[in-house]
Each structure stands twice: as structure tokens, then as C-alpha cells.
Amino acid sequence: MRRILYVEEAPTFGGSTSTLLHLVKRLDRGRYEPFVLFRYALPARESFAACGISVSTMAPITGADDEAPRIETPPETPAPKKTSPYRLLWSMKRYATRQRGESLKLARWMRREGFALLHANNSVSTNLGALVAAARAAVPAVSHQRGFSQLTPFQRFLARRVDRFVCVSNAVRAHYVAEGLPAERVQTIYDGVPLAALVPPGPARRDRVLVGWFARFERWKGCDQFVEAARIVLARRRDAEFIMAGTGPEEPNVRHKVESDPAFAGRFQVPGFRKDALDLMAGCDIVVNSSIDPEPLSNTALEALALGRPVVASNRGGNPEIVDHEVNGLLYDAMDPESLAAALVRLIEDEALRRRFGEAARARAESLFDAEAYSRGIQSLYAEILGA
């Protein structure tokens, strides 16, 4: 049996952590023994442990602080700090002051524990210390790319011995090939969601069409775009209703906008973080992804497909790989609330179109985004690397 070390450095529970849980729960335990190493002491560790998966934080191994940092909306980066020379120097300093020392300790621990493979669940820049540790310990490495990070020449050099770079969408793959990663070692494996647990409910019976938004409240997720589009829709259609569920630094701003505008009275809910978010989503007629920056692969949009809900999404990043325009949903021009509102009004006015898109949404989830298929694809990759 091969021991697989998974490294998760995300500071909050999100798409990367939930997708990792889908993966390790479905591993062939006769062939692979998973061990998940968290940088931060996230409550999500309990979900892994409940499945019989060994977990730890880096603190006892490397001495790293396992308290998750407070996530706030960062200020606009000054122009000089966006330049390649600054980013190169910053990456070298970060590696020298933190990642190098951790990688030495982690490499010794990996050799002692006898791991056969490292699966770094975040970007090259985030997991750089773990990737260097794998090279030091002569352990094959897989690096999972879940975003659009810019790489410096220094980071590419240190990651040169990574066996395979897995990307969550073709858009992400194209980005990293353009960033200089070797194209022959960069491949796309779509994330998956547990289709068996996400059963499309029957059509809702009510007088209003409920439009849902489920994400972390951050500027790049397009919170303001969704609110503005809802205002435009409600000026045209009084049979629409909106809900935004989640939490994050932009939540107070969104809540103030909604609660201070009489146009939203009784028509717009902002319930905050909800453990029953999937139940709320299942009760929606339409689900929106309003990201203004390129979305790598929206886990929320995948869940909406699985629940048979038409998705309206911005036309950037991996969204066009989820939403087949005019087949299972609609794409709109990113950062254009009027374009989003027009797409929503069209679906609000046409129940038959919503039903047709919803059926196609579930079919697309079954063909491309099944957690079982995702796990099989990753395990096939392991077998190829380990010479099974």
C-alpha cells in the first residue's frame, strides 16, 4: 500500500478543501493510504478524521503557526509591487525566510514516514516549501493549480522537479503553460461533486422566481455586481426574489446596501453563513456566479448543475467550461450588471427555458463533474507516476 501525503495550506474552508475531501474519501484504500497535512487548525479536519483519514497540522513537524490568519479585503497593490522584479525579490525572500526552513524539516519527516507521493493541493507559490521538500526527500510530487497565480522564474526553478501539474480547468491550464510550466506535464482534471448526494428537487411552487448567489463575500466574486443587477431586475419584474448566502469581508457592505434600499424590501435576503447552503440552493430557480476576476472552476456552480439548476455566470476563466451557453445556462459580460440583469429577466420570464436548462445542467454534471470520475482520474495519475 502506498502512503500519499496531501498538503492543504488554505486559511479557510473552501473549494480546495471540500474537493480534497471528495477525493480522499474515494481513494482505493487497498492501494493508497491518505494522510492530510493542514497548515492551519481548520475545523474541517474533523470531517477528514471522521472518514478514518489521518490528519495533522504542520506545527508539530515544522514549528509553523497553525492559527489561521484573519482574511480581510487587501488594499489595492501599489503599481511598483506589480512589477516582475518586485515579485521575483518577494518570492525569493519568502522562500528564504519561511519556506526553506520548513521544507528541510518536512523532507526529513517525509523520509521517516515513508510517503510514496506528495499531492500539494494548492498553487505552486503557496505549496512551494512542500514541493521542495518532496524533491529533497526524493518523493514524486503532484501540484494542484486551483487559481491564476503569477509565477516568478525563481518559483518555476524550484518547482522544476514536480512530476505533474493538475489544473482544475482548461483555462487554468492555458494560464500556467503561458506562465512557463512545461506543457507536457500540465494537464486538466475537472473537480467533481458528489452527484449521488445532490438530487435535483422537483420544481418550486411559488409566485416568485428565486435567484441565488452562494460564495465568499469578496470583491472579486462580484458582490456589488449582483446587487446592482438585482436592483435592475426588480425595476422590471416584481415576481423576482434574491438571496446571497455566505460570509466574508464584503458582507457588511452588501448587507448595508440591501437593507438601506426600499426597492429590496421583502425581496432580498442576506442570511450570512449557512450550514444548509445546499438546501437553500436547491430551493432556488436560478443560481448566479458573478465573479469579475477569472473564476478557475466554481464549486458552487458545479453544485448548482448537479441540483439541476440553470446557472448564469460571467464569461471569464473556467465558467464557459461549466456553462454551455444557451444549453444549460447563460453567460454574460463580466463586470456588466445590465448584461447580468438581462440574462436573469429572460430566465425569470420563461419557466420552460429554466426547466430545459435545468435538465441539461444535471446531464452536464453527470458527464463532466462527478466526484467518482474525478477520483478515478487522480488515481490513474498516481498509478502512472508510481509505475503501477
N, C-alpha and C positions, 0 to 999 in steps of 0.2 A: 504494500500500500504506500502511495506517495503522499508526503505531507506538503500541503500547499499553504503558504503564508500570504494572507491578504492584509494589505496596509490601507487603512482608511484615515485620511487626515482632515476630513471635512469638519468644520467647527460646529455645525448644526445638523440635525436630521433633515435630509432632503432626498432628492432623486438618486444621488450616488449611493447613499446608504441603503435606501429601500431596494434599489436594484441589486445591490450586493447581497442583500438578504434573500431575494428571489433566487439568486444564483446558488449560494452555498446550501440552501435548503434542498436543492435539486441535484446536488452532486452525487455521482455514483460512489457511495461510501465504501463499496468493496474495492475501489481503485484509488480514491482520494480522501485524505483526512484534512479538513479545513481548520485553520487557526486564524482568527481575525484580530489584528493588532490596531487598536484605535489610538490616535494621538490624544484625543480628549475623552474624558469620562462621560460620554453621552449616555442618557438613559436608554438609547436604542440598543446598547449592549445586552440588555435583559432579553430582548426579542431573539437575539442570536443564541444566548445561553439556553433559553427555553427550548430551542431546537436541538440541544445537545452539542452545540458548537463551542469549542474552546475560544475564550476571548481574553484580552489583556489590554492595558494601555502601555504606552511607551515609557511611562515614568519609571517603573522598576527596572527597565532594561537600559535606558539611555539617560535617565535623570531629567527627562523633559517635563515641563509643566503640563499637567493633564486637565487644567481648568480652562474651559472653552472661553475664548475672548468674547467680549460684547460686540455684536455686529451692529454697526451704525452706517448710515449713508456717508461714504467718503466724500471729502470736498473735491472739487474739480482739480485734476492733476495739473500743476503748472506746466506750461509748454516746454521748458528746458528738460523736465523729467520724462517727457515722452520721447526724447531722442534716443537713438540706438546706443551712443556712447554711455549715457547715464544708465540705461537699463543693463548694459554689459557690466559696468562697475558695480551696480547694485546687486546683480546676481552673483558676482564673484565675492562680494563682501558677505552676503547672506550665507553662501556656502561655507566660507572660511570661519564665520563666527558661530554658526549653528549647525549646519547640515553635515559638515565634515566630521566633527567630533561625534555626532550621533551615529553617522554611518560606520565609524570604526567599531563602536560598541555593538551596534546592531549586527554587523558582519560576524563578530565573534559569537554572538548569541545564535545567529542563524546556523553557523557551523556546528555548534554544540547540539542544537535541537534537531539537526539532520533534515532540514527542509529541502525538498526536491525542486521547488519552483517558487518564485515570488510573483504575486499579482498585485501591482500597485494600482489602486482603484481610482486615483485622481490624475491630474496632469503631470507632465514631466517636471515642470518647475516646482509644483507642490511636493511631489514624491521624490525629488532628486536625491536626497540623502539615502532613501531606501533603495533606489536604483543603483547607486554607487556601492552600497553595502552588498547587494547581490553580486555585483562584479567582483568585489573583494573576496566574497565567500565562494566564488565560482559556482553560483546558483543561477540557472536561467531566469529571465525576467520578462514579464508582460506588463506593459504600461497602458492604462486605460485613459483615453482622451475624451473628456466629457464637456469640453468648452473650447473657446477660441483664444488660448493664451499665445502671446508672442514669445518666441524662444530666442535667447541670445546665442552667439557662437559658443560661448563657454558652456551653456546648458546642453547644447547639441553634442559638444565634445564629450561631456561626462556621461551622456546617455547613449553613446555610440555602441555599447555592448548589450543594449536591450534587444531581446530576440524578436519581439513583435509589439507593435503599437496598435492597439484596438481602438477604433473610433466609433462613436455612437450613431453617426450618420455619414452619408457621403459628403455632405457639406463640411463636416469637421475633418474628414479625411483630406479633402481638397485643400483645406486650410493648412494642415500640417505638412503635406507634401510641398506646398508653396513655402512653408517655413524652413524647409531644408531637411526634413526627415526622409530617410531612404524609402522611396515609393514601394519597393518590393517587400518592405517589412511593415507597411502601414495598410491595414485592412478595416473594413466596416463590418461590425456585427451589431445589429439593432438590439437595443434593450427590449425586454419583454415585460408584460404584466400578467398576473395570474388569471387567465380567462375563465377558469372553472369557478373562481370566486366572484367574478364580476358578470352577473347575469343581467341582461337588459330587462328592465321592468316594462310593464305594459304602458300604453300611452296615458299621460296625466289627464285627469278630468277636472278642468277648472276654466274660469273665464279669462284668465290672463296667461300669457306666454312668459315663462320664467327663463331668464338669461343668467348664466352663472359664470363666475370668474374665481378660480382657485389657484393661489400661488402665494409666494412670499412677497410681502409688500415692499418692493424696491423700485427705484425709478426706472431701471432698465426693463422691468416687467410691464411698463406701460400703464401703471395705475391711473394716472391722470387722463390718459387717452381713453380708457374705458369709461371713466366718469363723464368725460365730455361727450363721448358717443351716446351714453345713456341719456344725457340731457337732450341731445338732438332727437333721439328716438321718441322720447316721451312727449316732445313737442308735436310729433306727427301721429303717434299711436298711444292711446291711453289703455290699451289692452296688454301692455308690456310691464314686466316687473324684473328687478335686478337684485342680484346677491353677489357680494365679494367676501369670500371666506379666506382667512389666513392671518398672519401677523408679520411684523417687520417694521423697519424704521419709518416707512411712509404711511403706516396705518393711522396715526393721529391726524395727519394732513388729509387723508381721504375721508376719514370719519367727519372731520370739521366741514369739508365741502358738502358732504351728503346731508348732514344734519342741519346746516345753515341755509339750504336751498329749498324753498317751499315746493318746487317742482318735483322733488323726490319724496315728499311726504307720503308714507304708506306704500311707496313703490320701490324702495331701495333699502336693502338690508346690509349691514356691515357687522356680522356677528362675531368677528375675531377668529382666533384659532378654534377649530372644532375637530374633535376626535372622530366625529361621524361625517367628515367631509365627503366621503364616498357616497353616503346615503343622501346627502344634500345634492351632490352631483347627479345621482340617479333620478332625483326629482326635478331636474332641470329639463327644459325643452331644447336649449342651445347652450353650448359651452364655448367660451372665448379664450384665446391666447392672444394678448395684446402687446407682446414684447416689442420694444423699439430697437434693442440690440439683437443681433442674430441669436436665435434660440438653438442650442445644439440639438436636443431632442426632448421635447416637453413630456415629462412623465404624466402630467395632468391630462394632456391631450390624448396620450395613449389610453389612459383610464377612461376618458370620455368615449373614445372609439369602442372600447370593449363593452361599455354600457349602452352602446347603440345610440349615442347622442351625436348629432351633427356638430362639427367644430368650425368655428370662424376664427381664423388665425392670420397674423401678419405674414407677409410673403418674404420672410428672411430666414436664413440659417436652415435648420432641418425641418421647418414647418411644412414646406412643399413636399417633403417625403412622407409626412403623416397625412396631410390633407390633399387628396386628389381633387383639385378644383372642379366644381360642378358635378362631382361624383359622390363624395361623402362629406362635403362641406364646402366652404368658400374661403378663398384667400383675399386679403385686402391690402391696400398700400400702407406699409408701416408708417407710423407717426402721422396718420391722416384720420382723425376721428370721424370726419364726414364719410370717408370710404368705409370705415367700420360700421357706422350707423346705417349706411345704405344697404350693406350686406345683411345686417340684422333685421331691418324693416322688410326686406324681401322674404326672409325666412319666417318672420312673425306673421306675414300676410298669407303664407302658403303652407297650410298644415300637411298637405300631401307631399310637398317637397321635403319638409322636415322628416316625414316618415320614410321617404325613399332614401334620403341621405343617411338616416339613422341605420337602416338595414345595411347599406353599403359600408358604413363605418364599422360595424361589427365584423363584416366579412373581411375588411382590410386588416383589422386587428388579428383575426384568426390566421391570415395568410402571412403577415409580416412581423407581428409584435407579440407573439406568445412566449411567456416565460419559459415554458418547456423547450421550445425551439432555441431560445436564447442560451439556455444552459447547455443544450447539446452542442451548439456552435462553439461555445467556450471550451467545453471538454474535448471536442475534436482538436482544437488548437493546442490544448495541453498535450494530447497524445502525439501530435505532430512534433512538438518541441522536445518532448521527453523520449521520443523514439519508440512509442508503444507499438 
